[in-house]
Amino acid sequence: MGELVERVDLQDRVVGVVERGEAVRNQWLYRMSMVICRDAEGRYLVHRRPDTSSRFPGEYSWLVAGAVEVGESYVAAARRELKEEMGVDTPVRFLFKFLCEGALSPYWFAVHEAVVGHQQIQPSPDEVAWHGWLSGSELAQDVPHRSYVPDSRDAFARYVELTAGERLSLR
């Protein structure tokens, strides 16, 4: 059996439990959670997915993201994904949630943030081929010109809009 997720409705209310693959195939809504990692200087963690990844091989992301498990909160999922993918166990702070059309299927996407030290990062080679840190202005220049995961681009545009660019020093 594949990864189980909670199928949800347009108001993000649980309507059942399904395999994630089934949700994707049928375009049913489910939940995803992600973390934006920043360091003490405000730079953003960026990583490239392995070329062997089943989803978006070799593409870049500024998010650590994954599906919310059955019975799991968005915050708990974000923290779990951060630990699984980057080896970091630290609190995350909820920023916003939106209905994402998704490159593979639609889902509710909860965006969180964590402050992480460089020495804390111990990326999983199954999830991360390369990682580095970019300032806000560098990230804003990088996203349009590099091959980023499509949903990562969507979250970036919303993040810039909701923060009015203040965190990215876009003003």
Disulfide bonds with the S-S distance in Angstrom:
none
